[in-house]
Amino acid sequence: MVVRIGATPIFADVDANTCCLDVNDVAQKISNRTKAVIVVHLYGSPANLDALSAVCDQNTIELIEDCAQAHGTLYHGQKGRNIHLANERKLKSYRLKWYF
């Protein structure tokens, strides 16, 4: 989907303990062209959303969660699909075009 909208994905390394995005590597790879970070919670292990949210807020970019692999994930006692609300992120409505 990222490539289909004309964006260029920049991949970051994963944390060896969680198999999710390494926050330090994400922070190093952010440039003035970065528009968003897409995080995936994997194998029921949540990414470090507090740190990722802070990095995104500092750089004024969006944090997008993919919770498709978040089966059984709890983060601060919240299920994966409710994590944005738990972090009090500014939620925006986007009109998505699907190209399938």
N, C-alpha and C positions, 0 to 999 in steps of 0.2 A: 504494500500500500504506500509506503514512504516513497519508493521510486516512481510509482504510478502518478503521484502528484507533482513530480519534478524535483523532489528533494533528494539530497545525497546523505545516506546514512553514514554515520561515523560510529564505529563499534568501540565499546569500552570493555576492559577486562572484567572478570568476575571475582568476587570475594571467595576464597577457598573454603571458608566455613559455611557460607549460605548458598553458594552457587548463583547468587544474584549480583547485580551491578556493584562494582567496587567504587565507592563514592569518591575516593581520591583520584582514581583514573578518570572518572567522569569529569571532575573539576578541572583536571589538566587538559582535557580535550575540548572544553567549551571555548568557542571563538566568537567573534562578533557576528558570524553568520549563523550561529546556533539559534534555533527557534524553539526547540523542545527537547526534552529527555523522555524516552519511552522506557519504562521499567516493567519487568516481568517478574512476578512472584513465582518461584519454581519449586515443584515437588512439595508444596505445602510450607515452604520456607519463605517468609516475607523479606523483601528488601528493606534496607535501612531508610525508611521514608522520612524520618525526621531530618537526617543528614542530607538526603537528596532534595527535600523541600527547601532546606536552608540554602543549598548551592543554587538551586533554580531561582529562589527569591532574590539572592544576591546578584544574579545575572539577569534578572527580569525575563526569564523564559518559563515556559509551561512544563509541568510534570504530568505526563500521561501514563496511567497505569493500565497494564494488560493483566487482568485477573483470570485469564483462561486456565492458567496452571495453578491457581491459588486454592485448590481443594483442601479444605481443613485449615487454611491459614488464619492465624489470629495475630493481630498486631495491636498491642495495648488493649487486649480484650475484645477487639472488634474483628468481625469477619472481613475477608479480603475485599468484598464489594463495598464495604462501608468505610474503608480506610480514609478516603478523602475527607469525609465528614469528621472522622476522629481527629484529623490533622487540621481541621478548620481551614482548608485550602479554599481559595476563591474559585468557586465553580462557575463556569461559563457554559452557556448553551452554544453548541456548534452545529451547524447544519452540515451533515456529512454526505458526500456523494459516494456511492458505492459503484465500483467499476467491475462488476462481475458479469 
